[in-house]
Structure formats: C-alpha cells, structure tokens
Amino acid sequence: MKMKIAVLAAVLCSFIFAEEYWVKPMAETHKNFKGKPGTVALYGDSITYVDRFWTSIKDGVINCEDIDTKKLINYIAPECWKWKGKENGNVIGWSVRNGVQVIDKVLPKHNPEVAIVMFGTNDVERGNVKDRNFAGELTTVITKCLNNGTVVILSTIPPRRNWQDQVKEFNEAIRAVAKNLNIPLVDYYAEVLKRRPDDWDGTLIDKRDGCHPTARGKTEDWSEESLKGNGYSLRNYVTFKKYGEVYENILK
C-alpha cells in the first residue's frame, strides 16, 4: 500500500512540475508589465490573421465544460480582439523573419500583457531550421516580448501536406525554444495528430491546400465532435485553454 502511495505521489509531482515549469519565470516577467491588463497581441501568419482564430471567441463559445470561458472573455480587453493585420503583427504569408522586422514597432503600439506567437508554416518551404536561423529569430521575437514584461504563449505549427518532415523539424525547434525560454507552449501539432493521426488532411487541415486549418461549422463550438473536424475550433480551444492557465497562475 505504501509503495502504491509513493508511486502515485511521484507521478503527481512529475505531472505538476512538467505542467508548471513556466509559471515562476513568467510570474517574474509579469512583474515588469506596465501596460493595460487583459491585452492580448497575436504575432504570426495567415493561420493567426484570419478572424476564425481568436476573434470568433469574443462573443462566447458553446459546448465547453473545462474552461471558464466567460471569466476569461470578460477579462480580455475588448479592443484587442480586433488586433489583426500587418500593423498588429500578423498577416498572410509571413515567416518569423517578418516578425523580427516588425516586433520593435508592433510591441510598443499595444504593450500587450500576453502575446500569442506562431511562426513556421511559411518558413518550412523556404529552407531548413539551421540555414534560416529559425530558432534564433524566433528567440529574438520572444525575448523582446519578455523584456517588455509581456508573457508569451508559443504554439507549434499544424501538419502540412507534402512538408511533414520539415514540419516535424520546425516543431522540434519551437518546442526547444519554449523550453529554453521557460514559456508556455501550445502543442497544436500534437493536438491535431491526437485526434486525427491518420486522416488530418481533409478533416482538420483543409484538403484544398493541405496547409490551413479547416473551419467547418462554428469555430466557437468546442464539442469533441467539432474539435475532431474543425481545425480552427481546435486551435481556439487549445490556445484559450493555455491562456486560462496563464490567467489562473499569473494574470489574476
């Protein structure tokens, strides 16, 4: 009996530490934040730019029992739901290099409490991780945010037809950056494969281009059925869930 209790305690401890490695470092980062609470910036490419991501959450979600969505929506500053476009750090076709080029302009514009970052989908077709200095440039974008007192939530990129080996390479780099900088990670790639390991292409990823998430039905529907068939619902859900963890551990 004692052995079982000890094993259970060890498992629980390992789970807690694995989940909360970023809490203390991000709490220290947040102490330096001087802006408006509840502000959220989005830095990325077309998968971030479209209103199906994040913006569709503002009017509420349905079929979600494990996130207090109303509390989080009420906390988020109303004006930042509209922070889309080049002038706000997200646009179609961007790579992480574009993020490096604009971060010094867009970061002070809104001085966000939290920044959600996802680059890499366009980088995979422009060279490998090492030649593009992808990890270095991603680190530059994130470090500037952290130095501003902005908590960063980093995301892996989704699967992409005909580029799977490259996607895996870039996601390994993304996970390493998150670990090295002690920041929260949304493993969107893993969440897609967990639900659709063999048929993500055409279900969670649009069969027309094999790149962008699908948007069948309502992206604010977070039922398990929707999360298995709507790529943007899934990204919204896993990202908002991580934001909720940041809120509970740091922001509130």
MOUR-V811275 format. One record per residue. N is the residue number from 1. RES is the residue in three letters. OMEGA is omega in degrees with one decimal (none if undefined). Layout:
n: {N & N}
res: {RES & RES}
omega: {OMEGA & OMEGA}
This chain:
n: {1 & 2 & 3 & 4 & 5 & 6 & 7 & 8 & 9 & 10 & 11 & 12 & 13 & 14 & 15 & 16 & 17 & 18 & 19 & 20 & 21 & 22 & 23 & 24 & 25 & 26 & 27 & 28 & 29 & 30 & 31 & 32 & 33 & 34 & 35 & 36 & 37 & 38 & 39 & 40 & 41 & 42 & 43 & 44 & 45 & 46 & 47 & 48 & 49 & 50 & 51 & 52 & 53 & 54 & 55 & 56 & 57 & 58 & 59 & 60 & 61 & 62 & 63 & 64 & 65 & 66 & 67 & 68 & 69 & 70 & 71 & 72 & 73 & 74 & 75 & 76 & 77 & 78 & 79 & 80 & 81 & 82 & 83 & 84 & 85 & 86 & 87 & 88 & 89 & 90 & 91 & 92 & 93 & 94 & 95 & 96 & 97 & 98 & 99 & 100 & 101 & 102 & 103 & 104 & 105 & 106 & 107 & 108 & 109 & 110 & 111 & 112 & 113 & 114 & 115 & 116 & 117 & 118 & 119 & 120 & 121 & 122 & 123 & 124 & 125 & 126 & 127 & 128 & 129 & 130 & 131 & 132 & 133 & 134 & 135 & 136 & 137 & 138 & 139 & 140 & 141 & 142 & 143 & 144 & 145 & 146 & 147 & 148 & 149 & 150 & 151 & 152 & 153 & 154 & 155 & 156 & 157 & 158 & 159 & 160 & 161 & 162 & 163 & 164 & 165 & 166 & 167 & 168 & 169 & 170 & 171 & 172 & 173 & 174 & 175 & 176 & 177 & 178 & 179 & 180 & 181 & 182 & 183 & 184 & 185 & 186 & 187 & 188 & 189 & 190 & 191 & 192 & 193 & 194 & 195 & 196 & 197 & 198 & 199 & 200 & 201 & 202 & 203 & 204 & 205 & 206 & 207 & 208 & 209 & 210 & 211 & 212 & 213 & 214 & 215 & 216 & 217 & 218 & 219 & 220 & 221 & 222 & 223 & 224 & 225 & 226 & 227 & 228 & 229 & 230 & 231 & 232 & 233 & 234 & 235 & 236 & 237 & 238 & 239 & 240 & 241 & 242 & 243 & 244 & 245 & 246 & 247 & 248 & 249 & 250 & 251 & 252}
res: {MET & LYS & MET & LYS & ILE & ALA & VAL & LEU & ALA & ALA & VAL & LEU & CYS & SER & PHE & ILE & PHE & ALA & GLU & GLU & TYR & TRP & VAL & LYS & PRO & MET & ALA & GLU & THR & HIS & LYS & ASN & PHE & LYS & GLY & LYS & PRO & GLY & THR & VAL & ALA & LEU & TYR & GLY & ASP & SER & ILE & THR & TYR & VAL & ASP & ARG & PHE & TRP & THR & SER & ILE & LYS & ASP & GLY & VAL & ILE & ASN & CYS & GLU & ASP & ILE & ASP & THR & LYS & LYS & LEU & ILE & ASN & TYR & ILE & ALA & PRO & GLU & CYS & TRP & LYS & TRP & LYS & GLY & LYS & GLU & ASN & GLY & ASN & VAL & ILE & GLY & TRP & SER & VAL & ARG & ASN & GLY & VAL & GLN & VAL & ILE & ASP & LYS & VAL & LEU & PRO & LYS & HIS & ASN & PRO & GLU & VAL & ALA & ILE & VAL & MET & PHE & GLY & THR & ASN & ASP & VAL & GLU & ARG & GLY & ASN & VAL & LYS & ASP & ARG & ASN & PHE & ALA & GLY & GLU & LEU & THR & THR & VAL & ILE & THR & LYS & CYS & LEU & ASN & ASN & GLY & THR & VAL & VAL & ILE & LEU & SER & THR & ILE & PRO & PRO & ARG & ARG & ASN & TRP & GLN & ASP & GLN & VAL & LYS & GLU & PHE & ASN & GLU & ALA & ILE & ARG & ALA & VAL & ALA & LYS & ASN & LEU & ASN & ILE & PRO & LEU & VAL & ASP & TYR & TYR & ALA & GLU & VAL & LEU & LYS & ARG & ARG & PRO & ASP & ASP & TRP & ASP & GLY & THR & LEU & ILE & ASP & LYS & ARG & ASP & GLY & CYS & HIS & PRO & THR & ALA & ARG & GLY & LYS & THR & GLU & ASP & TRP & SER & GLU & GLU & SER & LEU & LYS & GLY & ASN & GLY & TYR & SER & LEU & ARG & ASN & TYR & VAL & THR & PHE & LYS & LYS & TYR & GLY & GLU & VAL & TYR & GLU & ASN & ILE & LEU & LYS}
omega: {179.0 & 179.4 & 179.5 & 179.3 & -179.5 & 178.6 & 179.5 & 179.1 & 179.4 & 179.1 & 179.9 & 179.4 & -179.4 & 178.6 & -178.7 & -178.1 & 179.4 & -177.1 & -169.5 & -178.9 & -175.0 & -170.6 & -177.7 & 177.9 & -179.1 & 174.2 & 176.5 & 176.8 & -175.6 & 177.5 & -178.1 & -178.0 & -176.5 & -175.1 & -177.6 & 177.4 & 176.8 & 179.6 & -178.1 & 176.5 & -179.4 & -179.4 & -178.3 & -175.0 & -175.1 & -179.0 & 174.4 & -174.3 & -174.7 & -179.1 & 177.4 & 173.5 & 172.7 & -176.3 & -177.1 & -179.3 & -166.2 & -179.5 & 177.0 & 179.7 & 178.4 & 175.3 & 175.7 & -176.3 & -173.9 & 176.9 & 174.9 & -172.4 & -178.8 & 179.4 & -178.7 & 179.3 & 178.1 & -179.8 & -175.9 & -179.4 & -173.7 & -174.0 & -172.7 & 174.0 & -176.2 & -176.8 & 177.9 & 177.2 & -176.1 & -177.1 & 179.9 & 172.2 & 177.1 & -178.6 & -179.7 & 172.6 & -175.4 & 170.7 & 179.5 & 178.8 & 174.2 & 177.6 & 177.2 & -176.1 & -174.6 & -171.7 & -179.3 & 177.5 & -173.4 & -177.8 & 179.0 & -179.6 & -177.3 & -179.5 & -171.5 & 174.4 & 179.9 & 172.7 & 175.8 & -170.7 & 171.4 & 172.6 & 174.5 & -177.2 & 178.5 & 178.9 & -173.0 & -177.8 & -176.2 & 178.6 & -179.3 & -175.1 & -175.6 & -176.9 & -179.9 & -175.9 & -174.5 & -178.6 & 180.0 & -178.5 & 175.3 & 177.0 & 178.8 & 179.6 & -175.8 & -178.3 & 177.2 & 176.7 & -178.2 & 178.5 & 177.8 & -175.8 & -178.9 & 175.7 & -177.1 & 170.3 & -177.2 & -178.6 & 168.5 & 179.7 & -177.6 & 174.5 & 179.2 & -178.2 & 177.4 & -179.9 & -171.9 & 178.8 & 178.9 & 179.0 & 178.9 & 179.8 & -178.6 & 179.0 & 174.0 & 178.0 & 179.6 & 179.1 & -180.0 & 178.2 & 178.8 & -178.7 & -178.5 & -177.6 & 178.7 & 179.8 & 178.6 & 179.9 & 168.4 & -179.4 & -178.3 & 178.7 & -179.2 & -179.7 & 176.3 & -177.0 & 177.4 & -177.3 & -178.3 & -175.6 & -174.4 & -175.9 & 177.5 & -179.2 & -177.8 & 177.3 & 177.5 & 174.1 & -173.5 & -178.2 & -178.8 & -179.4 & 178.0 & -172.4 & -175.2 & 176.5 & 175.5 & 179.1 & 178.5 & 178.8 & -175.7 & 178.9 & 175.8 & 173.5 & -175.8 & 171.7 & -179.1 & 177.2 & 178.9 & -179.0 & 178.2 & -177.2 & -179.3 & -174.1 & 179.2 & 173.2 & -178.9 & 179.6 & 177.5 & -176.9 & -174.9 & 178.4 & -179.3 & 177.2 & 177.8 & 176.0 & 177.4 & 176.5 & 176.9 & 179.3 & -176.2 & -175.4 & -170.6 & -166.3 & -174.7 & none}
